[in-house]
Amino acid sequence: MSKIRRRIDENQHTIFELIKDLSSSPSSSRGEFKIIDNLRDAMRAAIKASPLSRYQIAGEMSNLLSETITKEQIDSWTRESDRINGRPERHIPAEYLPAFCQVTGSTDPLKVMGTACGIFVMPGPEALRAEIQKIDEEIREAQAKKRKRLLFLREMVAPSA
């Protein structure tokens, strides 16, 4: 018999549940693929989570793409105010998206696009290894904290001699 693993987050779906949900969804409805708001949200979150400034992101993207990308372009791709202020909305060109994801370290913008057409974007083996290494480091740090607290507890509880 196999063991059923508990989920960390009760809202977390397994990959099998996601596939089942996608396969059981009804046919496309009008406007379902207009994902620009979700893409903008994912890009803003990627920028916020990145240790780089928007200027640095633009510089790195320029290097990867061999063409000039400016902070102002990134701002125009991610702001919501264009629609409100009557300016034409700007979208990131699809050919720039992989460079953006590489520089920010987030694949969430690509996941937004993939989810819309029913595919899954998963990190490659090296990215998974890096995530596993990071998790291992967090576990070691947590175990060290636990040991310190256990020692402190023993000192507090031990009778004075």
Phi, psi and omega per residue, in radians:
M1 nan 2.489 3.115
S2 -1.614 2.686 3.126
K3 -1.578 2.469 3.082
I4 -1.577 2.163 -3.131
R5 -1.467 2.408 3.074
R6 -1.336 2.535 3.099
R7 -1.521 2.524 3.077
I8 -1.214 -0.768 -3.120
D9 -1.977 2.199 -3.108
E10 -1.122 -0.410 3.112
N11 -1.496 -0.082 -3.114
Q12 -1.277 2.298 3.108
H13 -1.756 2.628 3.002
T14 -1.392 2.866 3.140
I15 -1.088 -0.561 -3.141
F16 -1.202 -0.657 3.086
E17 -1.166 -0.673 3.111
L18 -1.111 -0.757 3.125
I19 -1.111 -0.739 3.130
K20 -1.082 -0.770 3.123
D21 -1.063 -0.758 -3.126
L22 -1.179 -0.682 -3.102
S23 -1.286 -0.426 -3.124
S24 -1.637 -0.032 -3.116
S25 -1.256 2.542 -3.130
P26 -1.204 3.021 -3.112
S27 -1.084 2.810 -3.049
S28 -1.047 2.475 3.068
S29 -1.897 2.874 -3.086
R30 -1.049 2.251 3.098
G31 1.442 0.005 -3.091
E32 -1.085 -0.511 -3.076
F33 -1.662 0.110 3.056
K34 -1.421 1.590 -2.985
I35 -1.881 0.232 -3.019
I36 -1.055 -0.646 3.129
D37 -1.139 -0.728 3.094
N38 -1.129 -0.689 3.126
L39 -1.131 -0.779 3.109
R40 -1.057 -0.772 3.124
D41 -1.049 -0.765 3.141
A42 -1.141 -0.676 3.118
M43 -1.179 -0.740 3.110
R44 -1.089 -0.730 3.121
A45 -1.130 -0.683 3.120
A46 -1.121 -0.721 3.128
I47 -1.153 -0.745 -3.126
K48 -1.123 -0.673 -3.117
A49 -1.369 -0.314 -3.117
S50 -1.322 2.481 3.067
P51 -1.300 -0.152 -3.098
L52 -1.552 2.629 3.038
S53 -1.379 2.952 3.095
R54 -1.093 -0.612 3.091
Y55 -1.111 -0.751 3.128
Q56 -1.166 -0.698 3.099
I57 -1.061 -0.794 3.124
A58 -1.063 -0.754 3.137
G59 -1.106 -0.778 3.128
E60 -1.141 -0.717 3.103
M61 -1.105 -0.717 3.108
S62 -1.021 -0.740 3.131
N63 -1.107 -0.789 -3.113
L64 -1.204 -0.591 -3.058
L65 -1.645 -0.174 -3.078
S66 0.999 0.622 2.990
E67 -2.667 2.774 -3.031
T68 -1.339 2.186 3.001
I69 -2.065 2.301 -3.111
T70 -1.904 2.820 3.057
K71 -1.047 -0.644 -3.131
E72 -1.108 -0.627 3.077
Q73 -1.115 -0.802 3.134
I74 -1.061 -0.738 3.096
D75 -1.036 -0.746 -3.108
S76 -1.199 -0.519 3.122
W77 -1.306 -0.397 -3.011
T78 -1.935 -0.124 -3.080
R79 -1.534 2.585 3.104
E80 -1.651 -0.274 -2.981
S81 -1.213 -0.278 -3.137
D82 -1.003 -0.842 -3.114
R83 -1.094 -0.716 -3.115
I84 -1.186 -0.701 -3.069
N85 -1.564 0.059 3.079
G86 1.405 0.130 3.078
R87 -1.450 2.678 3.087
P88 -1.146 2.388 -3.139
E89 -1.265 2.502 3.107
R90 -1.921 2.493 3.099
H91 -2.169 2.592 3.067
I92 -1.216 2.291 3.056
P93 -1.101 2.433 -3.091
A94 -0.995 -0.565 -3.123
E95 -1.219 -0.308 3.121
Y96 -1.561 -0.324 -3.019
L97 -1.064 -0.745 3.096
P98 -1.053 -0.674 3.112
A99 -1.149 -0.730 3.099
F100 -1.024 -0.822 -3.127
C101 -1.118 -0.701 3.123
Q102 -1.088 -0.801 -3.078
V103 -1.210 -0.755 -3.102
T104 -1.408 -0.323 -3.119
G105 1.379 0.275 -3.120
S106 -2.134 2.295 3.066
T107 -1.717 0.113 -3.094
D108 -1.018 -0.709 3.084
P109 -1.047 -0.676 3.084
L110 -1.211 -0.588 3.100
K111 -1.118 -0.656 3.101
V112 -1.039 -0.800 -3.116
M113 -1.199 -0.719 -3.136
G114 -1.144 -0.736 -3.133
T115 -1.059 -0.629 -3.127
A116 -1.064 -0.581 -3.120
C117 -1.853 0.203 2.995
G118 1.489 0.392 3.070
I119 -2.018 2.835 3.141
F120 -1.926 2.357 3.068
V121 -1.812 2.069 -3.129
M122 -2.171 2.573 3.133
P123 -1.201 2.688 3.121
G124 -1.267 3.055 -3.088
P125 -1.006 -0.701 -3.125
E126 -1.156 -0.694 3.115
A127 -1.144 -0.701 3.100
L128 -1.128 -0.701 3.099
R129 -1.084 -0.719 3.118
A130 -1.111 -0.732 3.098
E131 -1.101 -0.727 3.127
I132 -1.105 -0.737 3.105
Q133 -1.067 -0.745 3.127
K134 -1.100 -0.745 3.119
I135 -1.111 -0.734 3.093
D136 -1.039 -0.734 3.113
E137 -1.112 -0.729 3.116
E138 -1.104 -0.669 3.116
I139 -1.131 -0.781 3.126
R140 -1.068 -0.738 3.119
E141 -1.113 -0.734 3.129
A142 -1.134 -0.692 3.120
Q143 -1.159 -0.657 3.095
A144 -1.126 -0.742 3.091
K145 -1.074 -0.731 -3.136
K146 -1.097 -0.767 3.130
R147 -1.059 -0.740 3.131
K148 -1.081 -0.751 -3.127
R149 -1.192 -0.640 3.083
L150 -1.123 -0.720 3.095
L151 -1.103 -0.746 3.124
F152 -1.094 -0.745 3.117
L153 -1.086 -0.744 3.131
R154 -1.091 -0.681 3.127
E155 -1.170 -0.636 -3.139
M156 -1.227 -0.670 -3.049
V157 -1.479 -0.483 -3.067
A158 -1.083 2.353 3.126
P159 -1.155 2.499 3.119
S160 -1.272 2.364 -3.113
A161 -1.827 nan nan
